[in-house]
Amino acid sequence: MIQQSSEHWSLYRMACVDRNLLRLAVYELMFCPDIPKKVALNEAVDLGKKFGAEDTGAFVNGVLDRVASLLEK
């Protein structure tokens, strides 16, 4: 799901923080129905801003937005 939703980025090119935040958030979106979608996305973005690079928050938000829309279909 992450690879499919991240344009021009393969998993091995992503920063470790970005990749692992995406993995955690996608797991929550797919397998934790008790966690609202908005909460999973916001937590991942906030963690990305705190522990990632300057643009991690925006990158994580964009990829997770696409993943969430694919899961809704």
PDB file with one MODEL, atoms N, CA, C and O in Angstrom:
MODEL        1
ATOM      1  N   MET A   1       0.827  -1.205   0.000  1.00  0.00           N
ATOM      2  CA  MET A   1       0.000   0.000   0.000  1.00  0.00           C
ATOM      3  C   MET A   1       0.869   1.265   0.000  1.00  0.00           C
ATOM      4  O   MET A   1       0.569   2.241  -0.689  1.00  0.00           O
ATOM      5  N   ILE A   2       1.937   1.226   0.778  1.00  0.00           N
ATOM      6  CA  ILE A   2       2.804   2.404   0.862  1.00  0.00           C
ATOM      7  C   ILE A   2       3.498   2.645  -0.477  1.00  0.00           C
ATOM      8  O   ILE A   2       3.509   3.768  -0.981  1.00  0.00           O
ATOM      9  N   GLN A   3       4.066   1.610  -1.042  1.00  0.00           N
ATOM     10  CA  GLN A   3       4.758   1.728  -2.328  1.00  0.00           C
ATOM     11  C   GLN A   3       3.803   2.225  -3.407  1.00  0.00           C
ATOM     12  O   GLN A   3       4.172   3.073  -4.220  1.00  0.00           O
ATOM     13  N   GLN A   4       2.598   1.712  -3.417  1.00  0.00           N
ATOM     14  CA  GLN A   4       1.603   2.089  -4.414  1.00  0.00           C
ATOM     15  C   GLN A   4       1.178   3.547  -4.249  1.00  0.00           C
ATOM     16  O   GLN A   4       0.844   4.206  -5.234  1.00  0.00           O
ATOM     17  N   SER A   5       1.186   4.057  -3.021  1.00  0.00           N
ATOM     18  CA  SER A   5       0.689   5.399  -2.743  1.00  0.00           C
ATOM     19  C   SER A   5       1.755   6.478  -2.772  1.00  0.00           C
ATOM     20  O   SER A   5       1.428   7.664  -2.746  1.00  0.00           O
ATOM     21  N   SER A   6       3.006   6.097  -2.825  1.00  0.00           N
ATOM     22  CA  SER A   6       4.087   7.099  -2.825  1.00  0.00           C
ATOM     23  C   SER A   6       4.668   7.214  -4.229  1.00  0.00           C
ATOM     24  O   SER A   6       5.410   6.344  -4.684  1.00  0.00           O
ATOM     25  N   GLU A   7       4.321   8.291  -4.898  1.00  0.00           N
ATOM     26  CA  GLU A   7       4.779   8.506  -6.272  1.00  0.00           C
ATOM     27  C   GLU A   7       6.269   8.827  -6.275  1.00  0.00           C
ATOM     28  O   GLU A   7       6.741   9.645  -5.485  1.00  0.00           O
ATOM     29  N   HIS A   8       6.990   8.184  -7.156  1.00  0.00           N
ATOM     30  CA  HIS A   8       8.415   8.433  -7.364  1.00  0.00           C
ATOM     31  C   HIS A   8       9.285   8.112  -6.152  1.00  0.00           C
ATOM     32  O   HIS A   8      10.432   8.551  -6.085  1.00  0.00           O
ATOM     33  N   TRP A   9       8.762   7.360  -5.203  1.00  0.00           N
ATOM     34  CA  TRP A   9       9.529   6.974  -4.016  1.00  0.00           C
ATOM     35  C   TRP A   9       9.389   5.481  -3.800  1.00  0.00           C
ATOM     36  O   TRP A   9       8.278   4.973  -3.651  1.00  0.00           O
ATOM     37  N   SER A  10      10.494   4.788  -3.783  1.00  0.00           N
ATOM     38  CA  SER A  10      10.455   3.372  -3.419  1.00  0.00           C
ATOM     39  C   SER A  10      10.756   3.282  -1.925  1.00  0.00           C
ATOM     40  O   SER A  10      11.299   4.217  -1.337  1.00  0.00           O
ATOM     41  N   LEU A  11      10.409   2.179  -1.333  1.00  0.00           N
ATOM     42  CA  LEU A  11      10.588   2.035   0.114  1.00  0.00           C
ATOM     43  C   LEU A  11      12.042   2.186   0.535  1.00  0.00           C
ATOM     44  O   LEU A  11      12.322   2.784   1.574  1.00  0.00           O
ATOM     45  N   TYR A  12      12.966   1.658  -0.250  1.00  0.00           N
ATOM     46  CA  TYR A  12      14.366   1.723   0.151  1.00  0.00           C
ATOM     47  C   TYR A  12      14.945   3.137   0.054  1.00  0.00           C
ATOM     48  O   TYR A  12      15.983   3.412   0.655  1.00  0.00           O
ATOM     49  N   ARG A  13      14.300   4.036  -0.685  1.00  0.00           N
ATOM     50  CA  ARG A  13      14.764   5.425  -0.777  1.00  0.00           C
ATOM     51  C   ARG A  13      14.240   6.299   0.347  1.00  0.00           C
ATOM     52  O   ARG A  13      14.783   7.376   0.595  1.00  0.00           O
ATOM     53  N   MET A  14      13.195   5.855   1.031  1.00  0.00           N
ATOM     54  CA  MET A  14      12.603   6.654   2.107  1.00  0.00           C
ATOM     55  C   MET A  14      13.497   6.643   3.341  1.00  0.00           C
ATOM     56  O   MET A  14      14.204   5.671   3.609  1.00  0.00           O
ATOM     57  N   ALA A  15      13.450   7.729   4.076  1.00  0.00           N
ATOM     58  CA  ALA A  15      14.164   7.780   5.346  1.00  0.00           C
ATOM     59  C   ALA A  15      13.547   6.755   6.303  1.00  0.00           C
ATOM     60  O   ALA A  15      12.351   6.473   6.229  1.00  0.00           O
ATOM     61  N   CYS A  16      14.350   6.213   7.180  1.00  0.00           N
ATOM     62  CA  CYS A  16      13.868   5.181   8.117  1.00  0.00           C
ATOM     63  C   CYS A  16      12.691   5.678   8.941  1.00  0.00           C
ATOM     64  O   CYS A  16      11.718   4.949   9.135  1.00  0.00           O
ATOM     65  N   VAL A  17      12.767   6.900   9.423  1.00  0.00           N
ATOM     66  CA  VAL A  17      11.679   7.452  10.235  1.00  0.00           C
ATOM     67  C   VAL A  17      10.404   7.516   9.415  1.00  0.00           C
ATOM     68  O   VAL A  17       9.347   7.090   9.879  1.00  0.00           O
ATOM     69  N   ASP A  18      10.493   8.040   8.211  1.00  0.00           N
ATOM     70  CA  ASP A  18       9.314   8.167   7.343  1.00  0.00           C
ATOM     71  C   ASP A  18       8.695   6.797   7.062  1.00  0.00           C
ATOM     72  O   ASP A  18       7.488   6.601   7.211  1.00  0.00           O
ATOM     73  N   ARG A  19       9.535   5.869   6.658  1.00  0.00           N
ATOM     74  CA  ARG A  19       9.063   4.533   6.292  1.00  0.00           C
ATOM     75  C   ARG A  19       8.385   3.843   7.474  1.00  0.00           C
ATOM     76  O   ARG A  19       7.326   3.237   7.308  1.00  0.00           O
ATOM     77  N   ASN A  20       8.968   3.925   8.640  1.00  0.00           N
ATOM     78  CA  ASN A  20       8.387   3.237   9.790  1.00  0.00           C
ATOM     79  C   ASN A  20       7.136   3.926  10.323  1.00  0.00           C
ATOM     80  O   ASN A  20       6.229   3.252  10.811  1.00  0.00           O
ATOM     81  N   LEU A  21       7.069   5.239  10.242  1.00  0.00           N
ATOM     82  CA  LEU A  21       5.825   5.927  10.597  1.00  0.00           C
ATOM     83  C   LEU A  21       4.700   5.528   9.650  1.00  0.00           C
ATOM     84  O   LEU A  21       3.565   5.313  10.075  1.00  0.00           O
ATOM     85  N   LEU A  22       5.022   5.433   8.371  1.00  0.00           N
ATOM     86  CA  LEU A  22       4.018   5.010   7.398  1.00  0.00           C
ATOM     87  C   LEU A  22       3.556   3.585   7.673  1.00  0.00           C
ATOM     88  O   LEU A  22       2.362   3.293   7.599  1.00  0.00           O
ATOM     89  N   ARG A  23       4.485   2.705   7.985  1.00  0.00           N
ATOM     90  CA  ARG A  23       4.108   1.320   8.283  1.00  0.00           C
ATOM     91  C   ARG A  23       3.176   1.249   9.481  1.00  0.00           C
ATOM     92  O   ARG A  23       2.170   0.541   9.449  1.00  0.00           O
ATOM     93  N   LEU A  24       3.502   1.969  10.519  1.00  0.00           N
ATOM     94  CA  LEU A  24       2.676   1.953  11.724  1.00  0.00           C
ATOM     95  C   LEU A  24       1.280   2.519  11.443  1.00  0.00           C
ATOM     96  O   LEU A  24       0.275   1.931  11.844  1.00  0.00           O
ATOM     97  N   ALA A  25       1.225   3.644  10.763  1.00  0.00           N
ATOM     98  CA  ALA A  25      -0.065   4.272  10.482  1.00  0.00           C
ATOM     99  C   ALA A  25      -0.919   3.423   9.539  1.00  0.00           C
ATOM    100  O   ALA A  25      -2.133   3.333   9.721  1.00  0.00           O
ATOM    101  N   VAL A  26      -0.299   2.799   8.533  1.00  0.00           N
ATOM    102  CA  VAL A  26      -1.059   1.947   7.619  1.00  0.00           C
ATOM    103  C   VAL A  26      -1.604   0.735   8.367  1.00  0.00           C
ATOM    104  O   VAL A  26      -2.731   0.306   8.120  1.00  0.00           O
ATOM    105  N   TYR A  27      -0.817   0.187   9.269  1.00  0.00           N
ATOM    106  CA  TYR A  27      -1.313  -0.920  10.092  1.00  0.00           C
ATOM    107  C   TYR A  27      -2.543  -0.477  10.887  1.00  0.00           C
ATOM    108  O   TYR A  27      -3.545  -1.189  10.939  1.00  0.00           O
ATOM    109  N   GLU A  28      -2.460   0.705  11.504  1.00  0.00           N
ATOM    110  CA  GLU A  28      -3.609   1.206  12.275  1.00  0.00           C
ATOM    111  C   GLU A  28      -4.825   1.410  11.381  1.00  0.00           C
ATOM    112  O   GLU A  28      -5.947   1.089  11.774  1.00  0.00           O
ATOM    113  N   LEU A  29      -4.607   1.943  10.179  1.00  0.00           N
ATOM    114  CA  LEU A  29      -5.730   2.163   9.266  1.00  0.00           C
ATOM    115  C   LEU A  29      -6.370   0.853   8.823  1.00  0.00           C
ATOM    116  O   LEU A  29      -7.589   0.768   8.677  1.00  0.00           O
ATOM    117  N   MET A  30      -5.545  -0.161   8.612  1.00  0.00           N
ATOM    118  CA  MET A  30      -6.061  -1.417   8.079  1.00  0.00           C
ATOM    119  C   MET A  30      -6.629  -2.360   9.137  1.00  0.00           C
ATOM    120  O   MET A  30      -7.622  -3.044   8.884  1.00  0.00           O
ATOM    121  N   PHE A  31      -6.011  -2.406  10.318  1.00  0.00           N
ATOM    122  CA  PHE A  31      -6.337  -3.468  11.270  1.00  0.00           C
ATOM    123  C   PHE A  31      -6.823  -3.000  12.637  1.00  0.00           C
ATOM    124  O   PHE A  31      -7.069  -3.829  13.514  1.00  0.00           O
ATOM    125  N   CYS A  32      -6.966  -1.701  12.839  1.00  0.00           N
ATOM    126  CA  CYS A  32      -7.415  -1.183  14.138  1.00  0.00           C
ATOM    127  C   CYS A  32      -8.659  -0.319  13.941  1.00  0.00           C
ATOM    128  O   CYS A  32      -8.561   0.907  13.892  1.00  0.00           O
ATOM    129  N   PRO A  33      -9.814  -0.945  13.830  1.00  0.00           N
ATOM    130  CA  PRO A  33     -11.022  -0.157  13.580  1.00  0.00           C
ATOM    131  C   PRO A  33     -11.403   0.757  14.750  1.00  0.00           C
ATOM    132  O   PRO A  33     -12.196   1.683  14.580  1.00  0.00           O
ATOM    133  N   ASP A  34     -10.842   0.500  15.931  1.00  0.00           N
ATOM    134  CA  ASP A  34     -11.145   1.348  17.088  1.00  0.00           C
ATOM    135  C   ASP A  34     -10.375   2.669  17.062  1.00  0.00           C
ATOM    136  O   ASP A  34     -10.673   3.568  17.848  1.00  0.00           O
ATOM    137  N   ILE A  35      -9.395   2.799  16.172  1.00  0.00           N
ATOM    138  CA  ILE A  35      -8.640   4.047  16.032  1.00  0.00           C
ATOM    139  C   ILE A  35      -9.211   4.811  14.844  1.00  0.00           C
ATOM    140  O   ILE A  35      -9.152   4.324  13.716  1.00  0.00           O
ATOM    141  N   PRO A  36      -9.762   6.002  15.079  1.00  0.00           N
ATOM    142  CA  PRO A  36     -10.300   6.782  13.958  1.00  0.00           C
ATOM    143  C   PRO A  36      -9.211   7.133  12.946  1.00  0.00           C
ATOM    144  O   PRO A  36      -8.055   7.351  13.309  1.00  0.00           O
ATOM    145  N   LYS A  37      -9.599   7.185  11.675  1.00  0.00           N
ATOM    146  CA  LYS A  37      -8.665   7.478  10.596  1.00  0.00           C
ATOM    147  C   LYS A  37      -7.919   8.785  10.843  1.00  0.00           C
ATOM    148  O   LYS A  37      -6.704   8.865  10.662  1.00  0.00           O
ATOM    149  N   LYS A  38      -8.649   9.789  11.253  1.00  0.00           N
ATOM    150  CA  LYS A  38      -8.063  11.110  11.467  1.00  0.00           C
ATOM    151  C   LYS A  38      -6.999  11.080  12.565  1.00  0.00           C
ATOM    152  O   LYS A  38      -5.979  11.761  12.462  1.00  0.00           O
ATOM    153  N   VAL A  39      -7.236  10.294  13.610  1.00  0.00           N
ATOM    154  CA  VAL A  39      -6.274  10.186  14.710  1.00  0.00           C
ATOM    155  C   VAL A  39      -4.996   9.503  14.237  1.00  0.00           C
ATOM    156  O   VAL A  39      -3.898   9.953  14.565  1.00  0.00           O
ATOM    157  N   ALA A  40      -5.124   8.431  13.478  1.00  0.00           N
ATOM    158  CA  ALA A  40      -3.947   7.715  12.970  1.00  0.00           C
ATOM    159  C   ALA A  40      -3.105   8.630  12.084  1.00  0.00           C
ATOM    160  O   ALA A  40      -1.879   8.645  12.196  1.00  0.00           O
ATOM    161  N   LEU A  41      -3.746   9.381  11.217  1.00  0.00           N
ATOM    162  CA  LEU A  41      -3.019  10.293  10.338  1.00  0.00           C
ATOM    163  C   LEU A  41      -2.353  11.415  11.124  1.00  0.00           C
ATOM    164  O   LEU A  41      -1.178  11.710  10.904  1.00  0.00           O
ATOM    165  N   ASN A  42      -3.082  12.041  12.032  1.00  0.00           N
ATOM    166  CA  ASN A  42      -2.526  13.155  12.798  1.00  0.00           C
ATOM    167  C   ASN A  42      -1.355  12.729  13.677  1.00  0.00           C
ATOM    168  O   ASN A  42      -0.366  13.453  13.788  1.00  0.00           O
ATOM    169  N   GLU A  43      -1.462  11.564  14.296  1.00  0.00           N
ATOM    170  CA  GLU A  43      -0.362  11.076  15.141  1.00  0.00           C
ATOM    171  C   GLU A  43       0.894  10.823  14.313  1.00  0.00           C
ATOM    172  O   GLU A  43       1.996  11.175  14.734  1.00  0.00           O
ATOM    173  N   ALA A  44       0.734  10.221  13.152  1.00  0.00           N
ATOM    174  CA  ALA A  44       1.891   9.949  12.289  1.00  0.00           C
ATOM    175  C   ALA A  44       2.537  11.251  11.823  1.00  0.00           C
ATOM    176  O   ALA A  44       3.762  11.363  11.804  1.00  0.00           O
ATOM    177  N   VAL A  45       1.732  12.222  11.453  1.00  0.00           N
ATOM    178  CA  VAL A  45       2.260  13.512  11.003  1.00  0.00           C
ATOM    179  C   VAL A  45       2.978  14.215  12.146  1.00  0.00           C
ATOM    180  O   VAL A  45       4.070  14.748  11.953  1.00  0.00           O
ATOM    181  N   ASP A  46       2.382  14.224  13.324  1.00  0.00           N
ATOM    182  CA  ASP A  46       3.018  14.863  14.485  1.00  0.00           C
ATOM    183  C   ASP A  46       4.341  14.198  14.842  1.00  0.00           C
ATOM    184  O   ASP A  46       5.318  14.887  15.134  1.00  0.00           O
ATOM    185  N   LEU A  47       4.384  12.873  14.823  1.00  0.00           N
ATOM    186  CA  LEU A  47       5.634  12.166  15.097  1.00  0.00           C
ATOM    187  C   LEU A  47       6.671  12.455  14.013  1.00  0.00           C
ATOM    188  O   LEU A  47       7.860  12.580  14.303  1.00  0.00           O
ATOM    189  N   GLY A  48       6.224  12.559  12.783  1.00  0.00           N
ATOM    190  CA  GLY A  48       7.132  12.894  11.694  1.00  0.00           C
ATOM    191  C   GLY A  48       7.739  14.275  11.853  1.00  0.00           C
ATOM    192  O   GLY A  48       8.927  14.466  11.596  1.00  0.00           O
ATOM    193  N   LYS A  49       6.935  15.236  12.274  1.00  0.00           N
ATOM    194  CA  LYS A  49       7.441  16.585  12.501  1.00  0.00           C
ATOM    195  C   LYS A  49       8.451  16.613  13.641  1.00  0.00           C
ATOM    196  O   LYS A  49       9.419  17.373  13.605  1.00  0.00           O
ATOM    197  N   LYS A  50       8.220  15.780  14.652  1.00  0.00           N
ATOM    198  CA  LYS A  50       9.100  15.777  15.819  1.00  0.00           C
ATOM    199  C   LYS A  50      10.406  15.026  15.561  1.00  0.00           C
ATOM    200  O   LYS A  50      11.474  15.493  15.957  1.00  0.00           O
ATOM    201  N   PHE A  51      10.334  13.873  14.905  1.00  0.00           N
ATOM    202  CA  PHE A  51      11.503  13.013  14.785  1.00  0.00           C
ATOM    203  C   PHE A  51      12.095  12.926  13.384  1.00  0.00           C
ATOM    204  O   PHE A  51      13.183  12.379  13.208  1.00  0.00           O
ATOM    205  N   GLY A  52      11.404  13.452  12.401  1.00  0.00           N
ATOM    206  CA  GLY A  52      11.877  13.329  11.023  1.00  0.00           C
ATOM    207  C   GLY A  52      12.536  14.593  10.516  1.00  0.00           C
ATOM    208  O   GLY A  52      12.845  15.509  11.278  1.00  0.00           O
ATOM    209  N   ALA A  53      12.742  14.620   9.230  1.00  0.00           N
ATOM    210  CA  ALA A  53      13.329  15.778   8.571  1.00  0.00           C
ATOM    211  C   ALA A  53      12.292  16.899   8.467  1.00  0.00           C
ATOM    212  O   ALA A  53      11.148  16.750   8.896  1.00  0.00           O
ATOM    213  N   GLU A  54      12.713  18.002   7.898  1.00  0.00           N
ATOM    214  CA  GLU A  54      11.845  19.172   7.806  1.00  0.00           C
ATOM    215  C   GLU A  54      10.553  18.904   7.031  1.00  0.00           C
ATOM    216  O   GLU A  54       9.493  19.424   7.381  1.00  0.00           O
ATOM    217  N   ASP A  55      10.647  18.092   5.982  1.00  0.00           N
ATOM    218  CA  ASP A  55       9.477  17.836   5.141  1.00  0.00           C
ATOM    219  C   ASP A  55       8.793  16.501   5.424  1.00  0.00           C
ATOM    220  O   ASP A  55       7.919  16.088   4.662  1.00  0.00           O
ATOM    221  N   THR A  56       9.166  15.829   6.487  1.00  0.00           N
ATOM    222  CA  THR A  56       8.584  14.522   6.802  1.00  0.00           C
ATOM    223  C   THR A  56       7.083  14.608   7.044  1.00  0.00           C
ATOM    224  O   THR A  56       6.332  13.760   6.563  1.00  0.00           O
ATOM    225  N   GLY A  57       6.643  15.606   7.772  1.00  0.00           N
ATOM    226  CA  GLY A  57       5.218  15.743   8.071  1.00  0.00           C
ATOM    227  C   GLY A  57       4.365  15.814   6.822  1.00  0.00           C
ATOM    228  O   GLY A  57       3.342  15.138   6.716  1.00  0.00           O
ATOM    229  N   ALA A  58       4.790  16.636   5.879  1.00  0.00           N
ATOM    230  CA  ALA A  58       4.032  16.780   4.628  1.00  0.00           C
ATOM    231  C   ALA A  58       4.078  15.500   3.798  1.00  0.00           C
ATOM    232  O   ALA A  58       3.071  15.102   3.213  1.00  0.00           O
ATOM    233  N   PHE A  59       5.246  14.854   3.746  1.00  0.00           N
ATOM    234  CA  PHE A  59       5.376  13.618   2.985  1.00  0.00           C
ATOM    235  C   PHE A  59       4.488  12.522   3.563  1.00  0.00           C
ATOM    236  O   PHE A  59       3.752  11.862   2.829  1.00  0.00           O
ATOM    237  N   VAL A  60       4.555  12.329   4.873  1.00  0.00           N
ATOM    238  CA  VAL A  60       3.748  11.302   5.542  1.00  0.00           C
ATOM    239  C   VAL A  60       2.267  11.594   5.349  1.00  0.00           C
ATOM    240  O   VAL A  60       1.485  10.682   5.083  1.00  0.00           O
ATOM    241  N   ASN A  61       1.884  12.837   5.480  1.00  0.00           N
ATOM    242  CA  ASN A  61       0.484  13.211   5.306  1.00  0.00           C
ATOM    243  C   ASN A  61       0.001  12.893   3.899  1.00  0.00           C
ATOM    244  O   ASN A  61      -1.093  12.351   3.735  1.00  0.00           O
ATOM    245  N   GLY A  62       0.787  13.215   2.889  1.00  0.00           N
ATOM    246  CA  GLY A  62       0.385  12.954   1.518  1.00  0.00           C
ATOM    247  C   GLY A  62       0.233  11.469   1.213  1.00  0.00           C
ATOM    248  O   GLY A  62      -0.742  11.050   0.589  1.00  0.00           O
ATOM    249  N   VAL A  63       1.204  10.682   1.657  1.00  0.00           N
ATOM    250  CA  VAL A  63       1.146   9.243   1.391  1.00  0.00           C
ATOM    251  C   VAL A  63      -0.019   8.614   2.140  1.00  0.00           C
ATOM    252  O   VAL A  63      -0.757   7.809   1.573  1.00  0.00           O
ATOM    253  N   LEU A  64      -0.191   8.973   3.409  1.00  0.00           N
ATOM    254  CA  LEU A  64      -1.276   8.379   4.192  1.00  0.00           C
ATOM    255  C   LEU A  64      -2.643   8.798   3.681  1.00  0.00           C
ATOM    256  O   LEU A  64      -3.600   8.029   3.771  1.00  0.00           O
ATOM    257  N   ASP A  65      -2.743   9.992   3.153  1.00  0.00           N
ATOM    258  CA  ASP A  65      -4.007  10.435   2.561  1.00  0.00           C
ATOM    259  C   ASP A  65      -4.378   9.540   1.374  1.00  0.00           C
ATOM    260  O   ASP A  65      -5.540   9.165   1.213  1.00  0.00           O
ATOM    261  N   ARG A  66      -3.396   9.205   0.554  1.00  0.00           N
ATOM    262  CA  ARG A  66      -3.660   8.315  -0.586  1.00  0.00           C
ATOM    263  C   ARG A  66      -3.991   6.901  -0.120  1.00  0.00           C
ATOM    264  O   ARG A  66      -4.884   6.255  -0.668  1.00  0.00           O
ATOM    265  N   VAL A  67      -3.271   6.423   0.889  1.00  0.00           N
ATOM    266  CA  VAL A  67      -3.554   5.077   1.427  1.00  0.00           C
ATOM    267  C   VAL A  67      -4.975   5.035   1.964  1.00  0.00           C
ATOM    268  O   VAL A  67      -5.716   4.092   1.687  1.00  0.00           O
ATOM    269  N   ALA A  68      -5.359   6.044   2.727  1.00  0.00           N
ATOM    270  CA  ALA A  68      -6.705   6.072   3.318  1.00  0.00           C
ATOM    271  C   ALA A  68      -7.777   6.091   2.234  1.00  0.00           C
ATOM    272  O   ALA A  68      -8.810   5.436   2.371  1.00  0.00           O
ATOM    273  N   SER A  69      -7.538   6.830   1.165  1.00  0.00           N
ATOM    274  CA  SER A  69      -8.542   6.856   0.090  1.00  0.00           C
ATOM    275  C   SER A  69      -8.611   5.514  -0.632  1.00  0.00           C
ATOM    276  O   SER A  69      -9.692   5.101  -1.051  1.00  0.00           O
ATOM    277  N   LEU A  70      -7.486   4.828  -0.785  1.00  0.00           N
ATOM    278  CA  LEU A  70      -7.514   3.493  -1.392  1.00  0.00           C
ATOM    279  C   LEU A  70      -8.259   2.495  -0.507  1.00  0.00           C
ATOM    280  O   LEU A  70      -8.975   1.628  -1.008  1.00  0.00           O
ATOM    281  N   LEU A  71      -8.092   2.618   0.794  1.00  0.00           N
ATOM    282  CA  LEU A  71      -8.760   1.693   1.716  1.00  0.00           C
ATOM    283  C   LEU A  71     -10.266   1.935   1.780  1.00  0.00           C
ATOM    284  O   LEU A  71     -11.025   1.010   2.068  1.00  0.00           O
ATOM    285  N   GLU A  72     -10.701   3.145   1.522  1.00  0.00           N
ATOM    286  CA  GLU A  72     -12.132   3.453   1.542  1.00  0.00           C
ATOM    287  C   GLU A  72     -12.853   2.852   0.347  1.00  0.00           C
ATOM    288  O   GLU A  72     -14.060   2.620   0.406  1.00  0.00           O
ATOM    289  N   LYS A  73     -12.132   2.598  -0.734  1.00  0.00           N
ATOM    290  CA  LYS A  73     -12.755   2.069  -1.955  1.00  0.00           C
ATOM    291  C   LYS A  73     -13.091   0.613  -1.817  1.00  0.00           C
ATOM    292  O   LYS A  73     -13.621   0.011  -2.750  1.00  0.00           O
TER     293      LYS A  73
ENDMDL
END
